[in-house]
Amino acid sequence: MEIKKSNSTRNRSNNFQRNSSNRSKSPKNDNVLNSNLFVKKAKPIEEISYTPTRKIEDLPVDNIIIKNLLEKGYKVPTEIQDRTIEAILSGNDMMGLAQTGTGKTAAYLIPLIQQLLGIRPKYQILIVAPTRELAVQIEDEFKSISKGTDLSSTCVIGGTNVQRDIQKLKRNYHFVIGTPGRLLDLTNQGAINLGLFNTLILDEFDRLLDMGFSRDINRIIDGMHHREQTILFSATEDKSQKELLSRLLVDPVEVRVSNGKVSADHIDQEIIYVKEGEKKMDILLDMVRDESFKKVLIFAETKRWVSRVAKQLRSAGIQADEIHGNKSQNYRLGVLDSFKNNKIQVLVATDIAARGLDISNVSHVINFQQPKDIDSYIHRIGRTGRAGQSGKAFTFVN
């Protein structure tokens, strides 16, 4: 750990590693993760060689899609794209597993766009995402790949004007992209007829099928009486969902670019031990003022703590902003854009920023408070060290 401002800060990780081996020195708390999980030196990234079977120009899709992909900078398909396009085009159910940053969204959008070229819009495809930000990101990807076609989409998410969504949905669309709560709200108000859709995509399906979303997702599935194709994509899978997946998918094609297990071996992970009498915010400020902390994502457990941390950072002269559930959607999207484009140094967030978002070059992830479970921890720190790069993650421990 290199933090030049303070020798005491530099030594905190080592101090904790020595102390944490003696469990009797701290009271047992079954609700807190073992802090040893937060300490791991990064392993060198192993380049896994994949030789594409073709170029983008060779994909079995219309020239207008190929043109758009080339304009986006694609030269060859990624492995998940190369191995799934024909299966989706053929109408198979699909479960795809691949790490973040490997082009999963395009893997299902490319063939689905191809399927609907020249067909009138009538609510054919429903894409469900666990967060508003990911839903917006999916629609942006759709627009860039379908540019110049007559295909249409709409994105319906919480935090926006529901009456505006109702008005939008009076016209037909090929694609509807949304979050579970808003989709069900619009269904209950008669603005969406789930029975019209024949294709369902669950992006980040492991998150959508867990306890937090499962009831809403089951209601959406039950309403899709004419569902003909189901496509699931994620970076990870939860083995406890196996029975549910077997009911959801019919003779699916499974493509596993990753093993479906959460991993952060390429991320340098350390803890910051806060001693009695020390102030956590002072330590945090000492860290982010270091010139190596160029683009920092800080996670806190509650909306109140996110706002408190962001406010204190700004008061100390740090360019920082925040996103959480109490912020309007326009505000959240504006902050994310500023963070992506390096207009702010620090983004403070709840776990809504832990999954699916494509933010490049995050230098550090800091857990201001310990996450509740290991999956949350891994997904948080996975916002750094993306696209083949290494990353650094720190977790505060009292």
N, C-alpha and C positions, 0 to 999 in steps of 0.2 A: 504494500500500500504506500503510495507516494503522495503525501500531503505536506507540502513544504512549510506551511505556516506555523505548524505546532509539533514539536517533538512528542508531547504528551498524546496528541491525537494520533500520530503515526504509530505509537506503541499500543494503542488500545486493543487492536485485534489480537496481538500476541499475548497481552495480559489476560484477555478473556479465554483464549485457548488454554492457557495454563490453569486458570481458575475453574473453567467449566468441566474439567475432568474430575473434579471433586464435587459430586452432586450434593453432598451434605452441606455445602456452603450456601445453598439457596433453597428456599422452600419449594416443595413440589407443587406444580400446578398442572393438572391434567389437561387444561384447556389451552396451554401454551406449547407450541412446537419446541422440540429439542433444538436448542440454539446451535448445536454442532452441525445441523443441516444447512446452516447459513455460511459455513466455512468450507471453501473448496478452491484449490488453485486450478486455473484453467489449463486444460490439456491442449496441445497443439491441434489445430483444426486439420482433420484428415480430408484431403481432397478425394471425394468419391467420384470416380470417373464414370460419366454416362455419355455414351455416344448416341446422339439422336439418329433415328432411322431415316430422317428426311429433313428438308429445309421447310421454312414457313411456306414457301411457294408450292410445296408439294402436298400441303394439307388438302383433304377432300372437301373443301369449302369454296364458296363463291369468290371471285377475284376481288370484289369490293371489300370483303373481310380480310383477305390477304393484304390488300393495299393498306388498310387501316392498321393491321398488325405491324407491317414494315415501317409505317410512319411512327409507330410507338417504340420502335427500336428493336423489335423481335427479329432475330435472324434464324434461329432454330427453336422448335418447341422444347419446353422443359420436359423432364421425364414424366411428371404427372400429366401433362398435356398430351405428350406423345402416346401415352398408354391408355388414355381414357376417351379420346375423341370419337373413335369408331363405335365404341360400346354405347356411348350416349346417343350418337346418331342413329344407332340401330334400335333405340327405344328400351334398352336394358335398364333395370334398376342398377344403381351404382353406389359403392362405398369407396371413397378415395381418402387415403391418409398420406399426407406429405407435410414437411416442416413449413413454418411460416416463411413467406418470401419466395416460394417456389412456383407461384403462378396458379394456385388452385382456383381462384375466381375465374380467370380466363379459361381454365380447363373445362368448366361446365358452360360458360357463356358462349364460347366459340361454336360448339355444336348446336346449342339451343337456338342461337341466332340463325345459323344455317337452316335449321328445321323450319323456321317460320318465315323465311324470305318468300315474298309473294302471297302470303296468307293474310286475310283480313284479321284485324285485332278483335279478339273476343275473350279476353281474360284467360289466356292459355296457361301461363306459367306463374307460379307463386314462389317467391324466394323469401325465406325467413332468416333473419339474422338476430343475434342476441343483443346487440347494441345499436343505438341510433347511428353512431359514427360509422360502424361497419356497413349498415344498410346504405348510407349515403355514398360510401366508398364503392360499393357494388354497383350502384346506379351510375356513378361516374365512369366506371370501367365499361359498363354496358354501352354507354353513349359513345365512348371512344372506339369501341370495336364495331358498333353498328352504324357509325357515321356514314351518311350518304344512302342509307336504306330507308324504307318507309316504316321500320319497326318503331314501336312506341313503348314507353315505360312510365311508371310513376312510383314515387317513394313515399310511403306513409309511416310516420314514426311519431312517438310521443314527443311532447314539448313543442309541437307546432299546432296551428289552428285546425281543430277537427272539422269545423264547418267548411274550411277551404278544401280539406280532403274530400268531404262529401260532394262538394261541387265538382271537383276534378273527376271523381269516379262516375259521374254521369255520362262520360264518354268511355269508349272501350279502349283497353290497352292490351298489348301482347304480354307484357311483363308487369307484375305488381311486386314490389320489393318492400318489406316492412318488418317491424318488430312485433312480437306476439301480442302485446297488450293493445296496441293501436289497431292491428288487424282484427282482433276480436271485438273491439269497440265499434269499428266500422261495420262488422258483420251484424252485431246486435242492433245497429241502427238501420240495417237494410241497405247500406251503401255498397257492400260487397256480398256477392253470392259465392261462397266457397265451392258450391257444387258445379260451377262453370269451369273451374281449373282442372286440367288433366295432368299437370306436371308439378311436383313439389320438390323444392331444393331446400335443405337445411344446411346452412353454412355455419361452421363451428357446431356440428351436431352434438358433440359430447356435452357442450354447455347447454344447448337447447333441450336436451333430454334428461337433464338432471332435475333434482327436486324443485329448484326455483322456477323452472319453466315447463316442467313436464305436463302439468294439468292444462295449461294453455295450448301446448303443442298437440296434445291428445284431442282437444276440442277442435282445433284446426283440421287435424287429420280426419276426425269423424265427420266433419262438414264437407270434405272433398269426396263426394259420392262417385265421381267419375275419374278418380285418380288412376292414371295409366302408367306413370313413370315416377319413381322416387329416387332422388340423387342426394347423397350425404357426403359432405366434405369436412375434414377437420385436420388439425395437426396431431391430435391425440384422441385416444378412445378410452372409455371407461368399461372395463370388463364386466361390471355389474349390469350394464345395459344390454348385454348380449341377447337375452330373451326378448326384450323390447324391440331390438333391431331385427330379430328374426320374424316378428309379426309385422314390422313396417316394410320390409323388403321382400320381394319375391324373386327367388333365384338370381341374386345380384351378382354382378361382376365386381370383384374386390381388387383394388390396385393399392398396394402398400409400398410407397416410396420410402416412408419411415416405418419404424416398428410400432408406432402408435403410443409409445411411452414418452412421458415428459422427460426432457433432458436439458441440461445446461452445462455440459462438460466444457464447452468452449468459453464460458464466462468465468472470470476471476471473481470469486465470492468471498467477502470478508464481513465480519461483524464489527460494529463500533460499540464498545462497552462503555456505558454511561455510569460513571462512578457516583457514589453518594455525594451530593453537594454540587455536582456539575450540572450545567444547563444544556439540555439537548439542542436547543436552538443556537446557542453559541457555537457548539461543535459543528452543526450543520452549516452555519455561515462561514466558519473557518474552511470547510470543505469546498463549498461552491465558489468561494473567492479564489481558489487555486486555478491557475490558468489552464490546467488540464481538464477541468470540468466545463467543457464547452457547451454541451447540450444535455441537460439533466432532467430526468423524469423522477419525481418524488411521489411515492404512494403513502396515503394515510387511510385509516380505517373508516372514518366517518366524514360526512360533508362538513361538519363543524370544524373538525381538525384540519381538513384541506384548506378551508378559508382562513383559519388562524395561521397556518404555516405560510400560506401565500402572502397574507397581509404583513407578517413580520419580515419576510424576505424583501418585499417591496419597500418597507420602511427602512430597511438597511441598505437600500440602493441597488438591490438585485433586480434585474429585469425578469419578472415572474408573473405568471397568471395561473388560473385554476379552472378545472372542469369537474362538475359533479351533477347529481340529479336535480338540484334546485336551480341550476342555470338554464336559461332558455336555449333551445337548440341552435338558434343563430349565433348566440354568444359562444357556445361550445365549439361550433364549427369554425368561428373566427379565431378563437384561441388556438385550436389545432393547426389552422393554416399558418398562424404566426410562429408557432413552434416548429413546424415543418420547414418553414422558410427562414429560420434562424433570426427572427425578429425579437424573440424572447429567449433567454438562456435557460430558464427553469419552468417546467410545467408541473404543477401539483395536482394530483387527481385521486379519485377513488378507483375501484377496480373496473370502472367503465372503460378505462384506458388500457386494461391489461390484456385484451384479446383482439386479434384480428387487424388492428390498425397498422397501416403501412407507413411507419415513420423511420426514415433512414438516419444513420449516423448519430444515434443516441449514445453519447459517450459513457454515461453513468445512469444506473437506476439505484435509487435510495429508498429503502423501506423505513420511513420515519417511525412507523410502528410495525411490530411483527404481524404478518398475515395469519389468518386463522387456520389455514391448512396448506399442505405442501403443494397442491395443484395451483392454488392462488399465487404462492411464492414463485413457482417456476414460470407461470405465465407472465407475472409481473417482470421478472428479471429478463425474460425473453424479449422484452422490447429493446434491449441492447444486444450487441453481438449478432446482428442480422446480416443476411446476404453474404455469408462466408467470412464476416469480420469477427474479431474477438470483442469482448465487452467486459465491463466491470460493474459489480453490484455490491451494495453495502446495506446491512440491516442493523438498525439500532436495537440494542438490548440493554435493559435496565438492570 
